[in-house]
Amino acid sequence: QVQLVESGGGLVQAGGSLRLSCAASGRTSGRIFSSSAMGWFRQAPGKDREFVAAIRLSNEDTTYSDSVKGRFTISTNSAKNTVHLQMSSLKPEDTAVYYCARTNARRLDVRALYDYWGQGTQVTVSS
């Protein structure tokens, strides 16, 4: 079992920045976890949960959705048990609950391929 806990959400004005963190615990020391990927998704009211960004823990390769590319940066720490999402130039349309999740799949932008999820953290961007 892997537990994921997000933090860092809050209220920010348009154009501002926030840094989200996702701390992983449980079975995170084995080869299976170190070869997996961590992703961030978000869900706005009345909308589907959508992919935001992901990082492979083995080589730190990253991928982003077009809507956040150039504004958001995903990273991990040296212990590979925490993933951050640095969000800059925030827009009101970035308002959502942000979730982190874990996958062992090759494809990183598909929600159904993630097996462990955090509880989410609210990000609200005011105009």
Chimera marker file (.cmm) of the C-alpha trace (Angstrom):
<marker_set name="trace">
<marker id="1" x="0.000" y="0.000" z="0.000" r="1" g="1" b="0" radius="0.5"/>
<marker id="2" x="1.062" y="3.532" z="-0.755" r="1" g="1" b="0" radius="0.5"/>
<marker id="3" x="-0.397" y="6.588" z="0.938" r="1" g="1" b="0" radius="0.5"/>
<marker id="4" x="-0.288" y="9.984" z="-0.747" r="1" g="1" b="0" radius="0.5"/>
<marker id="5" x="-0.932" y="13.271" z="1.027" r="1" g="1" b="0" radius="0.5"/>
<marker id="6" x="-1.116" y="16.589" z="-0.813" r="1" g="1" b="0" radius="0.5"/>
<marker id="7" x="-0.467" y="19.986" z="0.715" r="1" g="1" b="0" radius="0.5"/>
<marker id="8" x="0.147" y="23.565" z="-0.333" r="1" g="1" b="0" radius="0.5"/>
<marker id="9" x="-3.186" y="24.546" z="-1.806" r="1" g="1" b="0" radius="0.5"/>
<marker id="10" x="-4.823" y="27.874" z="-1.089" r="1" g="1" b="0" radius="0.5"/>
<marker id="11" x="-6.186" y="31.117" z="-2.462" r="1" g="1" b="0" radius="0.5"/>
<marker id="12" x="-4.019" y="33.205" z="-4.777" r="1" g="1" b="0" radius="0.5"/>
<marker id="13" x="-4.578" y="36.101" z="-7.152" r="1" g="1" b="0" radius="0.5"/>
<marker id="14" x="-4.297" y="35.675" z="-10.887" r="1" g="1" b="0" radius="0.5"/>
<marker id="15" x="-0.671" y="35.880" z="-11.941" r="1" g="1" b="0" radius="0.5"/>
<marker id="16" x="0.536" y="34.530" z="-8.630" r="1" g="1" b="0" radius="0.5"/>
<marker id="17" x="2.278" y="31.298" z="-7.705" r="1" g="1" b="0" radius="0.5"/>
<marker id="18" x="1.708" y="28.283" z="-5.493" r="1" g="1" b="0" radius="0.5"/>
<marker id="19" x="3.733" y="25.186" z="-4.757" r="1" g="1" b="0" radius="0.5"/>
<marker id="20" x="1.934" y="21.932" z="-4.132" r="1" g="1" b="0" radius="0.5"/>
<marker id="21" x="3.577" y="18.956" z="-2.487" r="1" g="1" b="0" radius="0.5"/>
<marker id="22" x="2.674" y="15.291" z="-2.424" r="1" g="1" b="0" radius="0.5"/>
<marker id="23" x="4.258" y="13.106" z="0.242" r="1" g="1" b="0" radius="0.5"/>
<marker id="24" x="4.300" y="9.370" z="-0.325" r="1" g="1" b="0" radius="0.5"/>
<marker id="25" x="4.515" y="6.828" z="2.493" r="1" g="1" b="0" radius="0.5"/>
<marker id="26" x="4.046" y="3.115" z="2.944" r="1" g="1" b="0" radius="0.5"/>
<marker id="27" x="5.660" y="0.843" z="0.378" r="1" g="1" b="0" radius="0.5"/>
<marker id="28" x="7.928" y="3.466" z="-1.171" r="1" g="1" b="0" radius="0.5"/>
<marker id="29" x="11.356" y="1.931" z="-0.647" r="1" g="1" b="0" radius="0.5"/>
<marker id="30" x="11.185" y="-0.918" z="-3.135" r="1" g="1" b="0" radius="0.5"/>
<marker id="31" x="12.143" y="-1.181" z="-6.784" r="1" g="1" b="0" radius="0.5"/>
<marker id="32" x="8.497" y="-1.194" z="-7.858" r="1" g="1" b="0" radius="0.5"/>
<marker id="33" x="7.848" y="2.246" z="-6.401" r="1" g="1" b="0" radius="0.5"/>
<marker id="34" x="11.136" y="3.717" z="-7.610" r="1" g="1" b="0" radius="0.5"/>
<marker id="35" x="10.328" y="2.625" z="-11.153" r="1" g="1" b="0" radius="0.5"/>
<marker id="36" x="6.851" y="4.172" z="-11.094" r="1" g="1" b="0" radius="0.5"/>
<marker id="37" x="5.645" y="7.642" z="-12.008" r="1" g="1" b="0" radius="0.5"/>
<marker id="38" x="3.808" y="10.288" z="-10.035" r="1" g="1" b="0" radius="0.5"/>
<marker id="39" x="1.220" y="12.530" z="-11.584" r="1" g="1" b="0" radius="0.5"/>
<marker id="40" x="-0.921" y="15.534" z="-10.773" r="1" g="1" b="0" radius="0.5"/>
<marker id="41" x="-4.525" y="15.767" z="-11.873" r="1" g="1" b="0" radius="0.5"/>
<marker id="42" x="-7.123" y="18.433" z="-11.192" r="1" g="1" b="0" radius="0.5"/>
<marker id="43" x="-10.884" y="18.588" z="-11.065" r="1" g="1" b="0" radius="0.5"/>
<marker id="44" x="-12.924" y="21.753" z="-11.310" r="1" g="1" b="0" radius="0.5"/>
<marker id="45" x="-16.591" y="21.833" z="-10.222" r="1" g="1" b="0" radius="0.5"/>
<marker id="46" x="-18.787" y="20.109" z="-12.760" r="1" g="1" b="0" radius="0.5"/>
<marker id="47" x="-15.853" y="18.925" z="-14.855" r="1" g="1" b="0" radius="0.5"/>
<marker id="48" x="-13.962" y="15.687" z="-15.301" r="1" g="1" b="0" radius="0.5"/>
<marker id="49" x="-10.674" y="15.112" z="-13.544" r="1" g="1" b="0" radius="0.5"/>
<marker id="50" x="-7.937" y="16.070" z="-16.002" r="1" g="1" b="0" radius="0.5"/>
<marker id="51" x="-4.238" y="15.371" z="-16.305" r="1" g="1" b="0" radius="0.5"/>
<marker id="52" x="-1.852" y="18.169" z="-15.382" r="1" g="1" b="0" radius="0.5"/>
<marker id="53" x="1.696" y="16.819" z="-15.155" r="1" g="1" b="0" radius="0.5"/>
<marker id="54" x="3.689" y="13.691" z="-14.370" r="1" g="1" b="0" radius="0.5"/>
<marker id="55" x="7.242" y="12.668" z="-13.576" r="1" g="1" b="0" radius="0.5"/>
<marker id="56" x="8.986" y="9.312" z="-13.837" r="1" g="1" b="0" radius="0.5"/>
<marker id="57" x="10.836" y="8.659" z="-10.593" r="1" g="1" b="0" radius="0.5"/>
<marker id="58" x="13.576" y="6.582" z="-12.260" r="1" g="1" b="0" radius="0.5"/>
<marker id="59" x="14.902" y="9.251" z="-14.621" r="1" g="1" b="0" radius="0.5"/>
<marker id="60" x="12.809" y="12.338" z="-13.750" r="1" g="1" b="0" radius="0.5"/>
<marker id="61" x="11.400" y="12.593" z="-17.259" r="1" g="1" b="0" radius="0.5"/>
<marker id="62" x="8.404" y="14.923" z="-17.175" r="1" g="1" b="0" radius="0.5"/>
<marker id="63" x="5.281" y="15.491" z="-19.220" r="1" g="1" b="0" radius="0.5"/>
<marker id="64" x="2.691" y="18.258" z="-19.070" r="1" g="1" b="0" radius="0.5"/>
<marker id="65" x="-0.733" y="19.036" z="-20.415" r="1" g="1" b="0" radius="0.5"/>
<marker id="66" x="-0.806" y="21.790" z="-23.017" r="1" g="1" b="0" radius="0.5"/>
<marker id="67" x="-2.839" y="23.995" z="-20.683" r="1" g="1" b="0" radius="0.5"/>
<marker id="68" x="-0.056" y="24.229" z="-18.084" r="1" g="1" b="0" radius="0.5"/>
<marker id="69" x="3.100" y="23.772" z="-20.167" r="1" g="1" b="0" radius="0.5"/>
<marker id="70" x="5.504" y="26.603" z="-19.529" r="1" g="1" b="0" radius="0.5"/>
<marker id="71" x="3.721" y="27.686" z="-16.334" r="1" g="1" b="0" radius="0.5"/>
<marker id="72" x="3.893" y="24.593" z="-14.105" r="1" g="1" b="0" radius="0.5"/>
<marker id="73" x="6.931" y="22.528" z="-13.150" r="1" g="1" b="0" radius="0.5"/>
<marker id="74" x="6.836" y="19.078" z="-11.594" r="1" g="1" b="0" radius="0.5"/>
<marker id="75" x="9.806" y="17.792" z="-9.621" r="1" g="1" b="0" radius="0.5"/>
<marker id="76" x="10.797" y="15.218" z="-7.025" r="1" g="1" b="0" radius="0.5"/>
<marker id="77" x="13.213" y="15.158" z="-4.124" r="1" g="1" b="0" radius="0.5"/>
<marker id="78" x="16.363" y="13.043" z="-3.872" r="1" g="1" b="0" radius="0.5"/>
<marker id="79" x="14.589" y="10.397" z="-1.802" r="1" g="1" b="0" radius="0.5"/>
<marker id="80" x="11.892" y="10.140" z="-4.499" r="1" g="1" b="0" radius="0.5"/>
<marker id="81" x="9.172" y="10.167" z="-1.849" r="1" g="1" b="0" radius="0.5"/>
<marker id="82" x="7.878" y="13.689" z="-2.396" r="1" g="1" b="0" radius="0.5"/>
<marker id="83" x="6.673" y="15.299" z="-5.590" r="1" g="1" b="0" radius="0.5"/>
<marker id="84" x="6.174" y="19.017" z="-6.036" r="1" g="1" b="0" radius="0.5"/>
<marker id="85" x="4.133" y="21.018" z="-8.480" r="1" g="1" b="0" radius="0.5"/>
<marker id="86" x="5.351" y="24.589" z="-8.831" r="1" g="1" b="0" radius="0.5"/>
<marker id="87" x="2.553" y="26.626" z="-10.367" r="1" g="1" b="0" radius="0.5"/>
<marker id="88" x="3.245" y="30.092" z="-11.764" r="1" g="1" b="0" radius="0.5"/>
<marker id="89" x="1.300" y="32.660" z="-13.774" r="1" g="1" b="0" radius="0.5"/>
<marker id="90" x="-1.868" y="31.194" z="-12.339" r="1" g="1" b="0" radius="0.5"/>
<marker id="91" x="-5.173" y="31.860" z="-14.042" r="1" g="1" b="0" radius="0.5"/>
<marker id="92" x="-8.738" y="31.669" z="-12.716" r="1" g="1" b="0" radius="0.5"/>
<marker id="93" x="-9.251" y="28.606" z="-14.917" r="1" g="1" b="0" radius="0.5"/>
<marker id="94" x="-6.592" y="26.798" z="-12.872" r="1" g="1" b="0" radius="0.5"/>
<marker id="95" x="-9.037" y="26.753" z="-9.966" r="1" g="1" b="0" radius="0.5"/>
<marker id="96" x="-9.667" y="23.131" z="-9.012" r="1" g="1" b="0" radius="0.5"/>
<marker id="97" x="-8.975" y="20.403" z="-6.500" r="1" g="1" b="0" radius="0.5"/>
<marker id="98" x="-5.519" y="19.064" z="-7.290" r="1" g="1" b="0" radius="0.5"/>
<marker id="99" x="-4.768" y="15.391" z="-6.746" r="1" g="1" b="0" radius="0.5"/>
<marker id="100" x="-1.521" y="13.472" z="-6.870" r="1" g="1" b="0" radius="0.5"/>
<marker id="101" x="-1.436" y="9.851" z="-7.907" r="1" g="1" b="0" radius="0.5"/>
<marker id="102" x="0.909" y="6.972" z="-8.690" r="1" g="1" b="0" radius="0.5"/>
<marker id="103" x="1.140" y="4.776" z="-11.770" r="1" g="1" b="0" radius="0.5"/>
<marker id="104" x="3.324" y="2.016" z="-13.141" r="1" g="1" b="0" radius="0.5"/>
<marker id="105" x="1.956" y="2.473" z="-16.656" r="1" g="1" b="0" radius="0.5"/>
<marker id="106" x="3.925" y="3.725" z="-19.628" r="1" g="1" b="0" radius="0.5"/>
<marker id="107" x="1.256" y="6.237" z="-20.540" r="1" g="1" b="0" radius="0.5"/>
<marker id="108" x="1.065" y="8.971" z="-17.915" r="1" g="1" b="0" radius="0.5"/>
<marker id="109" x="-1.910" y="11.103" z="-18.937" r="1" g="1" b="0" radius="0.5"/>
<marker id="110" x="-4.669" y="8.548" z="-18.414" r="1" g="1" b="0" radius="0.5"/>
<marker id="111" x="-6.484" y="8.763" z="-15.102" r="1" g="1" b="0" radius="0.5"/>
<marker id="112" x="-7.614" y="5.118" z="-15.113" r="1" g="1" b="0" radius="0.5"/>
<marker id="113" x="-3.988" y="3.906" z="-15.146" r="1" g="1" b="0" radius="0.5"/>
<marker id="114" x="-3.208" y="5.400" z="-11.743" r="1" g="1" b="0" radius="0.5"/>
<marker id="115" x="-3.715" y="3.106" z="-8.755" r="1" g="1" b="0" radius="0.5"/>
<marker id="116" x="-3.046" y="5.246" z="-5.675" r="1" g="1" b="0" radius="0.5"/>
<marker id="117" x="-4.539" y="8.693" z="-5.093" r="1" g="1" b="0" radius="0.5"/>
<marker id="118" x="-4.312" y="11.399" z="-2.489" r="1" g="1" b="0" radius="0.5"/>
<marker id="119" x="-7.295" y="13.184" z="-0.995" r="1" g="1" b="0" radius="0.5"/>
<marker id="120" x="-6.728" y="16.393" z="-2.946" r="1" g="1" b="0" radius="0.5"/>
<marker id="121" x="-5.928" y="19.996" z="-2.128" r="1" g="1" b="0" radius="0.5"/>
<marker id="122" x="-7.974" y="23.013" z="-3.194" r="1" g="1" b="0" radius="0.5"/>
<marker id="123" x="-6.420" y="25.699" z="-5.362" r="1" g="1" b="0" radius="0.5"/>
<marker id="124" x="-8.460" y="28.845" z="-5.940" r="1" g="1" b="0" radius="0.5"/>
<marker id="125" x="-7.259" y="31.598" z="-8.261" r="1" g="1" b="0" radius="0.5"/>
<marker id="126" x="-9.108" y="34.884" z="-8.015" r="1" g="1" b="0" radius="0.5"/>
<marker id="127" x="-9.355" y="37.316" z="-10.907" r="1" g="1" b="0" radius="0.5"/>
<link id1="1" id2="2" r="1" g="1" b="0" radius="0.2"/>
<link id1="2" id2="3" r="1" g="1" b="0" radius="0.2"/>
<link id1="3" id2="4" r="1" g="1" b="0" radius="0.2"/>
<link id1="4" id2="5" r="1" g="1" b="0" radius="0.2"/>
<link id1="5" id2="6" r="1" g="1" b="0" radius="0.2"/>
<link id1="6" id2="7" r="1" g="1" b="0" radius="0.2"/>
<link id1="7" id2="8" r="1" g="1" b="0" radius="0.2"/>
<link id1="8" id2="9" r="1" g="1" b="0" radius="0.2"/>
<link id1="9" id2="10" r="1" g="1" b="0" radius="0.2"/>
<link id1="10" id2="11" r="1" g="1" b="0" radius="0.2"/>
<link id1="11" id2="12" r="1" g="1" b="0" radius="0.2"/>
<link id1="12" id2="13" r="1" g="1" b="0" radius="0.2"/>
<link id1="13" id2="14" r="1" g="1" b="0" radius="0.2"/>
<link id1="14" id2="15" r="1" g="1" b="0" radius="0.2"/>
<link id1="15" id2="16" r="1" g="1" b="0" radius="0.2"/>
<link id1="16" id2="17" r="1" g="1" b="0" radius="0.2"/>
<link id1="17" id2="18" r="1" g="1" b="0" radius="0.2"/>
<link id1="18" id2="19" r="1" g="1" b="0" radius="0.2"/>
<link id1="19" id2="20" r="1" g="1" b="0" radius="0.2"/>
<link id1="20" id2="21" r="1" g="1" b="0" radius="0.2"/>
<link id1="21" id2="22" r="1" g="1" b="0" radius="0.2"/>
<link id1="22" id2="23" r="1" g="1" b="0" radius="0.2"/>
<link id1="23" id2="24" r="1" g="1" b="0" radius="0.2"/>
<link id1="24" id2="25" r="1" g="1" b="0" radius="0.2"/>
<link id1="25" id2="26" r="1" g="1" b="0" radius="0.2"/>
<link id1="26" id2="27" r="1" g="1" b="0" radius="0.2"/>
<link id1="27" id2="28" r="1" g="1" b="0" radius="0.2"/>
<link id1="28" id2="29" r="1" g="1" b="0" radius="0.2"/>
<link id1="29" id2="30" r="1" g="1" b="0" radius="0.2"/>
<link id1="30" id2="31" r="1" g="1" b="0" radius="0.2"/>
<link id1="31" id2="32" r="1" g="1" b="0" radius="0.2"/>
<link id1="32" id2="33" r="1" g="1" b="0" radius="0.2"/>
<link id1="33" id2="34" r="1" g="1" b="0" radius="0.2"/>
<link id1="34" id2="35" r="1" g="1" b="0" radius="0.2"/>
<link id1="35" id2="36" r="1" g="1" b="0" radius="0.2"/>
<link id1="36" id2="37" r="1" g="1" b="0" radius="0.2"/>
<link id1="37" id2="38" r="1" g="1" b="0" radius="0.2"/>
<link id1="38" id2="39" r="1" g="1" b="0" radius="0.2"/>
<link id1="39" id2="40" r="1" g="1" b="0" radius="0.2"/>
<link id1="40" id2="41" r="1" g="1" b="0" radius="0.2"/>
<link id1="41" id2="42" r="1" g="1" b="0" radius="0.2"/>
<link id1="42" id2="43" r="1" g="1" b="0" radius="0.2"/>
<link id1="43" id2="44" r="1" g="1" b="0" radius="0.2"/>
<link id1="44" id2="45" r="1" g="1" b="0" radius="0.2"/>
<link id1="45" id2="46" r="1" g="1" b="0" radius="0.2"/>
<link id1="46" id2="47" r="1" g="1" b="0" radius="0.2"/>
<link id1="47" id2="48" r="1" g="1" b="0" radius="0.2"/>
<link id1="48" id2="49" r="1" g="1" b="0" radius="0.2"/>
<link id1="49" id2="50" r="1" g="1" b="0" radius="0.2"/>
<link id1="50" id2="51" r="1" g="1" b="0" radius="0.2"/>
<link id1="51" id2="52" r="1" g="1" b="0" radius="0.2"/>
<link id1="52" id2="53" r="1" g="1" b="0" radius="0.2"/>
<link id1="53" id2="54" r="1" g="1" b="0" radius="0.2"/>
<link id1="54" id2="55" r="1" g="1" b="0" radius="0.2"/>
<link id1="55" id2="56" r="1" g="1" b="0" radius="0.2"/>
<link id1="56" id2="57" r="1" g="1" b="0" radius="0.2"/>
<link id1="57" id2="58" r="1" g="1" b="0" radius="0.2"/>
<link id1="58" id2="59" r="1" g="1" b="0" radius="0.2"/>
<link id1="59" id2="60" r="1" g="1" b="0" radius="0.2"/>
<link id1="60" id2="61" r="1" g="1" b="0" radius="0.2"/>
<link id1="61" id2="62" r="1" g="1" b="0" radius="0.2"/>
<link id1="62" id2="63" r="1" g="1" b="0" radius="0.2"/>
<link id1="63" id2="64" r="1" g="1" b="0" radius="0.2"/>
<link id1="64" id2="65" r="1" g="1" b="0" radius="0.2"/>
<link id1="65" id2="66" r="1" g="1" b="0" radius="0.2"/>
<link id1="66" id2="67" r="1" g="1" b="0" radius="0.2"/>
<link id1="67" id2="68" r="1" g="1" b="0" radius="0.2"/>
<link id1="68" id2="69" r="1" g="1" b="0" radius="0.2"/>
<link id1="69" id2="70" r="1" g="1" b="0" radius="0.2"/>
<link id1="70" id2="71" r="1" g="1" b="0" radius="0.2"/>
<link id1="71" id2="72" r="1" g="1" b="0" radius="0.2"/>
<link id1="72" id2="73" r="1" g="1" b="0" radius="0.2"/>
<link id1="73" id2="74" r="1" g="1" b="0" radius="0.2"/>
<link id1="74" id2="75" r="1" g="1" b="0" radius="0.2"/>
<link id1="75" id2="76" r="1" g="1" b="0" radius="0.2"/>
<link id1="76" id2="77" r="1" g="1" b="0" radius="0.2"/>
<link id1="77" id2="78" r="1" g="1" b="0" radius="0.2"/>
<link id1="78" id2="79" r="1" g="1" b="0" radius="0.2"/>
<link id1="79" id2="80" r="1" g="1" b="0" radius="0.2"/>
<link id1="80" id2="81" r="1" g="1" b="0" radius="0.2"/>
<link id1="81" id2="82" r="1" g="1" b="0" radius="0.2"/>
<link id1="82" id2="83" r="1" g="1" b="0" radius="0.2"/>
<link id1="83" id2="84" r="1" g="1" b="0" radius="0.2"/>
<link id1="84" id2="85" r="1" g="1" b="0" radius="0.2"/>
<link id1="85" id2="86" r="1" g="1" b="0" radius="0.2"/>
<link id1="86" id2="87" r="1" g="1" b="0" radius="0.2"/>
<link id1="87" id2="88" r="1" g="1" b="0" radius="0.2"/>
<link id1="88" id2="89" r="1" g="1" b="0" radius="0.2"/>
<link id1="89" id2="90" r="1" g="1" b="0" radius="0.2"/>
<link id1="90" id2="91" r="1" g="1" b="0" radius="0.2"/>
<link id1="91" id2="92" r="1" g="1" b="0" radius="0.2"/>
<link id1="92" id2="93" r="1" g="1" b="0" radius="0.2"/>
<link id1="93" id2="94" r="1" g="1" b="0" radius="0.2"/>
<link id1="94" id2="95" r="1" g="1" b="0" radius="0.2"/>
<link id1="95" id2="96" r="1" g="1" b="0" radius="0.2"/>
<link id1="96" id2="97" r="1" g="1" b="0" radius="0.2"/>
<link id1="97" id2="98" r="1" g="1" b="0" radius="0.2"/>
<link id1="98" id2="99" r="1" g="1" b="0" radius="0.2"/>
<link id1="99" id2="100" r="1" g="1" b="0" radius="0.2"/>
<link id1="100" id2="101" r="1" g="1" b="0" radius="0.2"/>
<link id1="101" id2="102" r="1" g="1" b="0" radius="0.2"/>
<link id1="102" id2="103" r="1" g="1" b="0" radius="0.2"/>
<link id1="103" id2="104" r="1" g="1" b="0" radius="0.2"/>
<link id1="104" id2="105" r="1" g="1" b="0" radius="0.2"/>
<link id1="105" id2="106" r="1" g="1" b="0" radius="0.2"/>
<link id1="106" id2="107" r="1" g="1" b="0" radius="0.2"/>
<link id1="107" id2="108" r="1" g="1" b="0" radius="0.2"/>
<link id1="108" id2="109" r="1" g="1" b="0" radius="0.2"/>
<link id1="109" id2="110" r="1" g="1" b="0" radius="0.2"/>
<link id1="110" id2="111" r="1" g="1" b="0" radius="0.2"/>
<link id1="111" id2="112" r="1" g="1" b="0" radius="0.2"/>
<link id1="112" id2="113" r="1" g="1" b="0" radius="0.2"/>
<link id1="113" id2="114" r="1" g="1" b="0" radius="0.2"/>
<link id1="114" id2="115" r="1" g="1" b="0" radius="0.2"/>
<link id1="115" id2="116" r="1" g="1" b="0" radius="0.2"/>
<link id1="116" id2="117" r="1" g="1" b="0" radius="0.2"/>
<link id1="117" id2="118" r="1" g="1" b="0" radius="0.2"/>
<link id1="118" id2="119" r="1" g="1" b="0" radius="0.2"/>
<link id1="119" id2="120" r="1" g="1" b="0" radius="0.2"/>
<link id1="120" id2="121" r="1" g="1" b="0" radius="0.2"/>
<link id1="121" id2="122" r="1" g="1" b="0" radius="0.2"/>
<link id1="122" id2="123" r="1" g="1" b="0" radius="0.2"/>
<link id1="123" id2="124" r="1" g="1" b="0" radius="0.2"/>
<link id1="124" id2="125" r="1" g="1" b="0" radius="0.2"/>
<link id1="125" id2="126" r="1" g="1" b="0" radius="0.2"/>
<link id1="126" id2="127" r="1" g="1" b="0" radius="0.2"/>
</marker_set>
